[in-house]
Amino acid sequence: MHIMKKILAFLSVALVMVACSKDIDTNVEMAQGEGAMRLAIATQSNIEADDAIVVKIYKVEGEEQSLIRRYESLNDVPEYLALLAGNYVAKVQVGERHAVSFDEKYYYGESQFEVKPSEVAAVTVDCKLQSTIVAVNYDATVEEKLSSGYFTTVAIAESYDEQAIATGDVLSLTYEESKDGYVMMPEGKTSLYWHFEGTHPVEGDIVKEGLIQNIKPAARYTITLKYSKDAPGNLVFEATVDESVEEYDDVMIFSPDPTVIGEGFDLSEQQLSTTASRTYNVASLAAISTMTLSASGVEHDLLGNVPTGITVVKSDELTYKVTIAESFFTNVVGGAQALTFHIEDVDGGKLTKDVNYLVQGVMPLSTSDYDLWFGNVTFKAMVLNTAASSVKIAYSADGATWTEVAAVAGADGTYTAVGADFAAEKNYAYKLVVDSVDAGKTLAHETAAGAQIPNGDMELWSDAGGVVFPYAAGASPFWLTGNEGAAMAGATLTKASEDVRPGSTGKYSAYLKSQKASVMGIGKFAAGNLFVGTFSMSGLNGTVSFGRDFKFTAKPKSLSFWMKHNEGNIDEKGSGAPADATGVDKATIMVIITSWDKPYAVNTADTSTFFSMADLATMEGVIGYASLEKRESNTEWTEYTLDITYREDMKNVKPKKLVVSFTPSGFGDYFTGSTGSWMYVDDIVFNY
């Protein structure tokens, strides 16, 4: 048996059955001696609100029925219908009652009910299929073997009368393709006659026909036509009628789903979380099996573990009262929020209903609400206390120390407050404070980690043409060295080393070695180096262009790295070296955060391009900087942290480029240093 149980419309709903209209709905007006029935609307997948649907309400007095209401569209059916106490019958028809049709099935159902004073009647109408379904199914062989123009006629008759069919004296359907048709058998008629005509290119005209008797409503009859070979090899035309499906139970259930109704208020209106309480009447025509309320992404089981601030009173298996108090909203996110009821009953009825609230409290932060470079953050909150004299938002990165900032009123109860020192990789808590009292839910937001320097762990290296590079083969370079220039003299200044710092999870560090590189007896001192930028050679002179584009997602507080190094006595000295370039060599490390549009070029052939660490405090475009100069050796792995100084005159400027540089020979620009100087560097990271 084929069953299609479909919800088309509600005729009534079960509510709390008490003799007081305000417990039903304050919008229902009942005179003395009146009750009501409720008609609500829902549609199934293949029935639309504008289809031919007729709902009739009859007053029943003895054997007589008097029509008192008629509706010809679901859209016209009122939500409640007040009626005098008494007996009634609801009759529903879907589709028009055509004797024959390819387009429309006809459904009909009725249900008697009683209206009692001050009560709402619950009505269920089973609207069952009344049409007989007649399907003609053409096998693919029909189209393959016969000429076009074949057809099958199904007539309400005992025999085939072409003339009576043509004049309309006999009602019929003509099928030129496989499809369903619908028949409403007239009174006294019980048979259908089918007639097929087609033409074979060789055999000529083909006619097949047959009689189907004892036609039943809501049954399906299928006429299958096929062209095939018989045993001797002759082509034959076969026709079969399938009457095996005698009960085609296509039923539309006019039955209500559960309902939620506000007690003394309209659910369509936006509610306020600061209201003392709101009570919701929940009802169904069958026992309620599931009742939940979701708020701020949390689902609460109202039949089991009821949350603080909500009370649930069960009247019976069909009806409940749910009261939501102000205290419930201490766990609901501030702003415009939808509280979602979800209710199911044991008969498969379901309802999901949103109730809209304005909730006092802070609203969730998004990444667009703060800038971790400048450290500012804009909080938003909903404040419903119009008499508040003090509105602040407090936030904390550790849950112990709180910073409070004053909030400024905007439109529709919204407030904003601007905080400072908002940093990366922190788990902030924040809350609304109204007149020195916490209001609403305390929220949390974790900021993302700040950007780190590519290959800061020195794990990626490659070799091309005998030159070692501090980045993976085929990758875009970030770090570079002077290896390309030194390679002309067969030297490698910087390379990967398997001597890593204690506790390292990596395999490599960077090994920087200062040395004298010579070509055909002509040579110059070359400092071991590792820097962020680019390098080029011109003769025996090199140009280092310091700086690469770097997207700072936050403002780093310092740069940490692991290092060990040896500073030898200066044994190579170029012309123009400064006066202090004597004695022990000088390890030099620097980090510069800049607004430069292009890298800063230092040409070893032009001392005017050189700069010292002392220049960074005033150098154009420098936003923040840190440096370290060491003339004493430390041959044990040691972690160093350089605090970054940010210039006050550049505090409102966002950075574009980053410079980081390491060398064991700080006078290398002057071709001056010790061939005994070396440096290992590992795990270079920003701290935020």
C-alpha positions in Angstrom: 0.0 0.0 0.0 1.4 3.4 -1.0 0.9 6.0 1.7 1.6 9.7 1.4 0.9 11.4 4.7 1.1 15.1 4.0 0.4 18.1 6.1 -1.7 20.6 4.1 -3.4 22.8 6.7 -4.3 23.1 10.3 -7.9 23.1 11.3 -7.6 24.1 15.0 -5.0 23.5 17.6 -5.1 22.0 21.1 -4.7 24.7 23.7 -5.1 24.8 27.5 -8.8 23.9 27.9 -9.9 26.3 30.5 -13.1 28.4 30.6 -11.2 31.7 30.3 -10.6 33.2 26.9 -7.4 35.0 28.0 -5.8 31.7 28.5 -6.4 30.9 24.8 -5.4 34.1 23.2 -6.1 37.7 24.1 -6.9 38.3 20.4 -9.9 35.9 20.3 -13.1 37.7 21.1 -16.0 35.4 22.3 -19.5 36.5 23.2 -21.5 34.8 25.9 -22.1 31.2 24.9 -19.4 31.1 22.2 -16.4 29.0 21.7 -13.9 28.8 18.9 -12.0 26.7 16.5 -8.6 27.6 15.2 -7.6 27.4 11.6 -3.9 27.8 10.8 -2.1 27.2 7.5 0.8 25.0 6.3 1.4 23.6 2.9 2.7 20.3 1.5 5.3 20.1 -1.3 2.9 19.7 -4.2 -0.1 21.8 -2.9 0.1 25.5 -3.0 -1.9 28.1 -1.1 -3.6 29.3 -4.4 -4.6 25.8 -5.5 -8.4 25.0 -5.8 -9.0 24.4 -2.1 -12.4 24.8 -0.5 -13.1 24.7 3.2 -16.7 24.7 4.4 -18.1 24.8 7.9 -21.6 23.5 8.5 -23.9 23.9 11.6 -25.5 20.5 12.4 -29.0 20.4 13.9 -30.4 16.9 13.8 -30.3 15.7 10.2 -30.0 19.2 8.8 -26.7 20.9 7.9 -26.5 24.6 7.3 -23.5 26.2 5.6 -22.2 29.0 7.7 -18.6 29.6 6.4 -17.0 29.0 3.0 -13.3 29.7 2.1 -11.9 29.2 -1.3 -8.2 29.8 -0.6 -5.9 28.9 2.3 -4.9 32.5 2.5 -8.5 33.4 3.4 -8.8 31.1 6.3 -8.7 33.1 9.6 -6.5 31.9 12.5 -9.4 31.7 14.9 -13.1 31.3 14.2 -15.6 32.1 17.0 -18.7 30.0 16.8 -21.9 29.5 18.9 -21.8 26.4 21.1 -23.1 23.4 19.2 -22.3 20.7 16.7 -20.5 21.3 13.4 -18.9 19.6 10.5 -15.8 20.8 8.6 -15.6 19.7 4.9 -12.5 20.1 2.9 -11.9 19.5 -0.8 -8.7 20.0 -2.8 -8.9 20.3 -6.5 -11.9 20.5 -8.7 -14.2 17.5 -9.3 -13.5 16.8 -13.0 -14.8 13.6 -14.5 -11.6 13.3 -16.6 -8.4 15.3 -16.2 -4.6 15.1 -16.8 -3.8 17.9 -14.4 -5.8 17.6 -11.3 -6.6 15.0 -8.7 -9.6 15.5 -6.4 -9.4 15.0 -2.6 -12.2 15.2 -0.1 -12.6 14.8 3.7 -14.9 15.8 6.5 -14.9 15.8 10.3 -17.5 16.5 12.9 -16.7 18.6 16.0 -18.4 20.2 19.0 -17.8 23.8 20.1 -18.1 24.4 23.8 -18.4 27.9 25.5 -15.0 29.5 26.1 -13.1 26.6 24.7 -11.2 25.9 21.4 -12.3 22.9 19.4 -9.6 20.6 18.0 -10.4 19.3 14.6 -8.6 16.8 12.3 -9.7 16.2 8.7 -8.4 13.3 6.6 -8.7 14.6 3.0 -8.5 11.4 0.9 -8.0 10.9 -2.8 -11.3 10.4 -4.6 -9.9 10.2 -8.2 -9.0 7.0 -10.0 -5.5 7.1 -11.5 -5.2 5.6 -15.0 -1.7 5.5 -16.4 -0.7 4.6 -19.9 2.9 3.4 -20.2 4.4 3.2 -23.7 7.4 0.8 -23.8 10.5 2.2 -25.8 9.8 -0.4 -28.5 6.6 1.5 -29.4 8.4 4.6 -30.4 11.2 2.5 -32.2 8.8 0.4 -34.3 5.7 2.5 -35.0 5.3 5.6 -37.0 4.5 8.8 -35.1 0.9 9.6 -34.4 -0.1 6.6 -32.2 -2.5 7.2 -29.3 -4.5 5.5 -26.6 -8.0 6.6 -25.6 -9.5 5.8 -22.2 -13.2 6.3 -22.1 -15.9 6.0 -19.4 -17.8 3.4 -21.4 -18.4 -0.3 -22.0 -17.2 -0.1 -25.6 -15.3 2.2 -28.0 -17.6 4.7 -29.8 -15.4 7.0 -31.8 -18.2 9.4 -32.8 -19.6 9.7 -29.3 -16.1 10.4 -28.0 -15.6 13.1 -30.7 -18.9 14.8 -29.8 -18.2 14.6 -26.1 -21.2 12.4 -25.4 -18.7 9.9 -23.9 -16.0 11.4 -21.6 -12.4 10.3 -22.3 -8.7 11.0 -22.1 -6.3 10.6 -25.0 -2.7 9.6 -24.3 0.0 10.4 -26.9 2.8 9.8 -24.4 3.3 7.9 -21.1 1.6 9.8 -18.3 -1.0 9.6 -15.6 -4.7 10.6 -16.0 -7.4 11.1 -13.4 -11.0 9.9 -13.6 -14.0 10.6 -11.3 -16.5 7.8 -12.2 -20.1 9.2 -12.6 -22.8 7.6 -10.6 -23.8 4.3 -12.1 -20.6 3.9 -14.2 -18.2 1.2 -13.2 -16.1 0.4 -16.4 -13.4 2.0 -18.5 -12.7 1.1 -22.1 -9.3 1.7 -23.6 -8.4 1.8 -27.3 -5.0 2.0 -29.0 -4.3 2.9 -32.6 -0.9 3.0 -34.3 0.8 2.4 -37.7 3.7 0.0 -38.5 5.7 1.0 -41.6 5.4 -2.6 -42.9 2.5 -4.3 -41.2 0.2 -1.3 -41.4 -2.5 -0.2 -38.9 -2.5 -1.8 -35.4 -5.5 -1.6 -33.1 -5.6 -2.9 -29.5 -8.4 -2.4 -27.0 -9.9 -3.8 -23.8 -12.3 -3.3 -20.9 -11.5 -2.6 -17.3 -14.4 -3.3 -15.0 -15.3 -2.6 -11.4 -13.3 0.7 -11.3 -12.5 1.8 -7.7 -11.7 5.3 -6.5 -8.2 5.9 -5.2 -7.0 2.9 -7.2 -4.3 2.9 -9.9 -4.6 1.1 -13.2 -1.6 0.9 -15.6 -2.0 0.1 -19.3 1.4 -1.0 -20.7 1.9 -1.2 -24.5 4.9 -3.1 -26.0 6.1 -4.2 -29.5 8.1 -7.5 -29.5 8.7 -10.8 -31.2 6.7 -14.0 -30.6 8.2 -17.5 -30.7 8.3 -18.0 -34.5 10.0 -14.7 -34.9 6.9 -12.7 -36.0 6.4 -9.2 -34.6 3.5 -8.9 -32.2 1.9 -6.0 -30.3 1.2 -6.7 -26.6 -1.0 -4.9 -24.2 -1.3 -5.5 -20.5 -3.4 -3.9 -17.8 -2.1 -3.9 -14.2 -4.9 -3.8 -11.7 -2.9 -5.2 -8.8 -2.7 -1.9 -6.9 -6.3 -1.7 -5.8 -5.8 0.8 -2.9 -3.8 3.9 -3.7 -4.0 5.6 -0.3 -3.0 9.1 -1.2 -4.2 11.0 2.0 -3.8 14.6 2.9 -4.0 15.0 6.7 -5.5 18.3 7.7 -3.9 18.2 11.1 -2.2 20.8 13.4 1.4 20.9 14.4 2.3 22.0 17.9 1.9 25.8 18.7 3.5 28.4 20.9 1.4 31.4 21.9 2.4 34.3 24.1 0.3 34.8 27.2 -0.9 38.4 27.1 1.5 39.5 24.3 2.1 39.1 20.6 4.9 36.8 19.6 5.6 38.9 16.5 6.7 41.8 18.7 10.3 42.1 19.8 10.7 41.4 23.6 13.2 42.9 26.0 15.5 40.7 28.2 15.0 43.1 31.1 11.2 42.4 31.3 10.5 40.6 34.5 9.2 37.4 32.7 7.3 36.2 29.7 5.1 33.1 29.7 4.6 31.0 26.6 1.7 28.5 26.1 2.9 25.4 24.3 0.3 22.9 23.0 -0.2 20.0 20.6 -3.0 17.6 19.6 -0.7 14.6 20.5 1.6 14.0 23.4 4.7 16.3 23.3 7.9 14.3 23.0 10.5 17.0 22.4 10.6 20.6 23.6 13.8 22.6 23.4 14.8 26.2 23.5 18.0 27.4 21.8 19.8 30.7 22.6 23.2 31.9 21.6 24.0 28.5 20.0 23.1 26.5 23.2 20.2 24.1 23.1 18.3 23.6 26.4 16.0 20.6 27.0 12.8 22.0 28.5 11.5 18.4 29.3 14.7 17.5 31.1 17.5 19.7 32.3 15.7 23.1 32.5 18.2 26.0 32.7 18.3 28.7 35.4 15.8 31.4 34.7 13.2 29.2 33.0 10.3 27.4 34.6 8.2 24.7 32.8 4.8 23.8 34.2 3.2 20.7 32.6 -0.6 20.8 32.5 -0.9 17.5 30.8 0.9 15.5 28.0 -0.5 18.0 25.4 0.0 21.4 27.1 2.8 23.2 28.9 3.6 26.7 30.2 7.1 28.0 29.7 8.1 31.1 31.6 11.4 32.9 30.8 12.6 35.2 33.5 15.2 38.1 33.2 17.8 35.9 35.0 18.0 33.5 32.0 19.6 36.2 29.9 22.7 36.4 32.0 23.8 33.5 29.7 22.6 35.0 26.4 24.8 37.1 24.1 23.8 40.8 24.0 22.0 42.4 21.0 19.2 41.3 18.8 18.8 37.6 19.5 16.3 34.9 18.4 15.3 32.3 21.0 14.2 29.2 19.1 11.5 26.8 20.3 11.5 23.4 18.7 8.6 21.1 19.6 7.7 17.6 18.4 4.8 15.3 19.3 4.4 11.5 19.1 2.3 11.8 15.9 5.1 13.4 13.9 3.9 17.0 14.4 6.8 19.5 14.5 7.2 23.3 15.1 10.3 25.5 15.0 9.4 29.0 16.2 11.7 32.0 16.7 11.0 34.5 19.5 12.9 37.8 19.0 14.5 39.5 22.0 16.7 42.6 22.5 19.2 41.3 25.1 21.1 43.6 27.4 24.9 42.9 27.3 28.0 43.0 25.2 27.9 41.9 21.6 30.4 39.4 20.1 33.7 40.9 18.8 34.8 40.2 15.2 38.2 40.7 13.7 37.0 43.9 12.1 36.4 45.4 15.5 40.1 45.7 16.4 43.5 46.5 15.0 46.3 44.5 16.7 49.0 46.8 15.2 47.7 49.9 16.9 46.2 47.9 19.8 42.8 49.5 19.6 39.4 47.7 20.0 35.8 48.9 19.7 33.3 47.1 21.9 29.6 47.2 21.2 26.8 46.6 23.7 23.0 46.7 24.0 21.7 48.7 26.9 18.0 48.6 27.7 18.2 50.5 31.0 17.3 54.0 29.7 17.8 55.5 33.1 21.4 54.3 33.4 23.9 57.0 34.6 27.1 55.0 34.0 27.7 52.6 31.1 31.1 51.0 30.8 32.7 47.9 29.2 35.4 46.0 31.1 37.9 43.7 29.5 40.7 41.5 30.8 43.4 39.3 29.3 44.0 37.3 32.4 40.6 37.3 34.2 42.1 39.0 37.2 43.0 42.6 36.1 40.2 44.4 34.4 40.3 47.6 32.3 37.1 49.7 32.2 36.3 52.1 29.4 33.4 54.5 29.2 30.7 53.6 26.6 29.0 56.2 24.4 25.3 55.9 23.4 24.3 55.3 19.8 21.0 54.5 18.1 18.4 52.1 19.4 20.0 51.3 22.7 23.5 50.4 21.3 26.6 51.7 23.0 30.3 51.6 21.9 33.5 51.8 23.9 37.1 52.0 22.6 39.9 50.1 24.4 43.7 50.1 24.0 46.6 47.7 24.3 44.6 44.9 22.6 47.3 42.4 21.8 47.8 39.2 19.7 47.5 35.7 21.0 45.4 36.6 24.0 42.1 35.2 25.4 40.1 38.2 26.4 37.0 38.3 28.6 34.7 41.3 28.3 31.5 42.4 29.8 29.0 45.2 30.1 28.9 47.2 33.4 25.8 49.4 34.0 25.8 51.6 37.1 28.7 49.6 38.5 26.8 46.3 38.2 27.7 43.6 35.7 24.9 43.3 33.1 24.4 40.4 30.7 26.7 37.6 29.6 30.5 37.9 29.9 31.9 37.0 26.5 35.4 35.7 25.5 37.4 36.3 22.4 40.8 34.9 21.5 43.0 37.0 19.2 45.1 35.4 16.6 48.8 34.9 16.9 51.0 37.6 15.3 52.8 37.0 12.0 56.1 35.2 12.2 59.2 35.6 10.0 59.4 33.0 7.2 62.0 30.3 7.8 62.9 31.8 11.2 63.8 28.3 12.3 66.4 28.1 9.6 65.2 24.7 8.4 64.9 25.5 4.7 68.0 25.6 2.5 68.8 25.0 -1.1 71.9 24.9 -3.4 72.0 26.2 -7.0 75.1 26.3 -9.1 77.3 25.8 -6.0 75.7 28.7 -4.1 73.9 28.1 -0.8 70.6 29.9 -0.3 68.6 30.2 3.0 65.2 29.2 1.4 63.7 26.1 -0.2 64.4 25.4 -3.9 61.8 27.1 -6.1 60.5 29.2 -3.2 60.4 33.0 -3.1 63.4 34.2 -1.0 62.9 36.1 2.2 66.3 35.7 3.9 69.5 36.2 1.8 73.3 36.2 2.3 76.4 37.5 0.5 77.1 33.9 -0.8 76.5 34.9 -4.4 79.4 37.4 -4.3 81.7 35.2 -2.3 81.1 32.3 -4.6 83.1 34.1 -7.3 86.1 33.5 -5.0 85.1 29.9 -4.2 83.9 30.9 -0.7 80.6 30.3 1.2 79.9 32.8 3.9 76.7 31.3 5.3 75.4 27.7 5.2 73.2 25.2 7.1 74.6 23.5 10.1 73.3 20.5 12.1 74.6 22.2 15.3 71.2 23.3 16.7 70.3 25.0 19.9 69.3 22.9 23.0 65.7 21.6 22.9 65.3 22.4 19.2 62.7 20.4 17.3 64.5 21.3 14.0 67.5 19.9 12.3 69.4 22.9 11.1 70.7 26.3 12.2 72.5 29.0 10.2 76.3 29.1 10.3 77.9 32.5 9.4 81.7 32.5 8.8 83.7 35.6 8.1 86.7 35.1 5.7 88.9 36.6 3.0 87.8 35.7 -0.5 90.4 36.1 -3.2 90.3 35.8 -7.0 93.6 35.5 -8.9 95.4 36.9 -5.9 93.0 39.9 -5.5 90.7 39.6 -2.5 88.7 41.4 0.1 87.4 40.5 3.6 83.8 39.2 3.5 81.7 39.1 6.6 79.5 36.1 7.3 75.9 37.4 7.1 72.2 36.6 7.1 69.7 39.3 6.4 66.2 40.1 5.1 66.6 41.7 1.7 68.4 41.3 -1.6 72.1 41.2 -2.6 73.9 42.1 -5.8 77.6 42.4 -6.9 79.4 45.0 -9.0 83.0 44.0 -9.4 84.4 43.3 -6.0 81.8 45.5 -4.3 78.4 44.3 -3.1 75.1 46.1 -2.5 72.7 44.9 0.2 69.1 46.1 -0.2 67.7 45.8 3.3 64.0 45.1 3.8 61.2 43.0 2.3 57.4 43.5 2.4 56.0 42.0 5.5 52.3 42.0 6.6 52.2 42.7 10.3 49.0 41.4 11.8 49.9 42.8 15.2 52.7 44.8 16.9 55.6 42.7 18.1 57.0 43.6 21.5 60.4 41.9 20.9 62.5 39.6 18.8 64.0 36.5 20.3 66.7 34.2 18.8 69.3 31.6 19.9 72.9 32.4 19.1 76.5 31.4 19.8 79.5 33.2 18.3 83.2 33.8 18.4 84.7 37.3 18.0 88.3 37.1 16.8 90.9 39.9 16.7 90.5 42.0 13.6 93.1 40.8 11.1 91.7 42.4 7.9 91.1 46.1 7.5 89.9 48.0 4.6 90.3 51.7 3.8 88.0 54.1 5.5 87.3 51.9 8.5 86.1 53.8 11.6 88.5 54.5 14.4 87.0 51.8 16.7 87.5 49.1 14.1 90.5 47.7 16.1 91.0 44.9 18.5 88.2 42.4 18.8 85.6 42.0 16.1 82.0 43.1 16.7 78.9 40.8 16.4 75.9 42.9 15.2 72.2 42.0 15.2 69.4 44.4 14.2 65.7 44.4 13.6 64.0 47.4 11.9 60.3 47.9 11.2 59.8 50.5 8.5 57.4 52.4 6.3 59.8 52.4 3.4 58.3 52.0 0.0 61.5 50.4 -1.3 64.4 48.6 0.4 67.3 50.6 1.8 70.4 50.0 -0.3 73.9 49.8 1.3 76.7 49.9 -1.3 80.1 48.9 0.0 81.7 51.2 -2.6 79.8 54.2 -1.2 80.3 54.9 2.6 77.5 57.6 2.4 75.0 54.7 2.3 76.2 53.2 5.5 74.3 53.7 8.8 74.9 52.8 12.4 72.5 51.5 15.1 72.5 55.0 16.6 70.9 56.3 13.4 67.7 54.3 13.8 66.2 56.7 16.3 66.0 59.4 13.7 66.3 57.6 10.4 63.5 58.4 7.9 60.8 55.8 7.8 61.9 53.8 10.8 58.8 52.9 13.0 60.4 50.5 15.5 63.9 49.1 16.0 66.2 47.0 18.2 69.8 46.1 18.0 72.6 44.2 19.8 76.4 44.7 19.4 78.8 42.3 21.2 82.5 42.3 21.1 82.9 39.5 23.6 82.5 35.9 22.4 79.9 33.4 23.7 80.5 30.0 22.3 77.6 28.3 24.2 74.0 28.4 22.8 72.2 31.3 24.5 68.7 32.8 23.9 68.6 36.5 23.4 65.6 38.8 23.4 65.7 42.3 21.9 62.9 44.7 23.1 61.7 46.8 20.2 61.6 50.5 20.7 58.7 52.2 18.8 59.2 55.9 17.9 56.6 58.3 19.2 56.7 60.3 16.0 55.7 57.2 14.0 53.0 55.9 16.3 50.2 56.5 13.8 52.1 54.9 10.8 51.5 51.3 9.7 54.6 49.4 8.6 55.4 48.1 5.1 58.8 46.4 5.3 60.9 44.4 7.8 64.7 44.3 8.2 66.5 41.7 10.2 70.3 41.2 10.0 72.9 39.0 11.7 76.7 39.2 11.2 79.7 38.2 13.4 81.7 41.1 11.8 79.9 44.4 12.2 82.6 46.3 10.3 82.1 44.2 7.3 80.8 47.1 5.1 84.3 48.5 5.4 85.8 45.1 4.4 87.1 45.0 8.0 86.9 42.2 10.5 88.4 38.9 11.8 88.7 35.8 9.7 88.3 34.0 13.1 84.8 35.3 13.7 81.8 33.0 13.3 78.2 32.9 14.4 75.4 30.2 14.7 71.8 31.5 14.7 68.6 29.5 15.2 64.8 29.9 16.0 64.2 33.6 15.3 60.7 34.6 16.5 58.7 37.7 17.2 57.1 38.0 20.6 53.7 39.7 20.8 
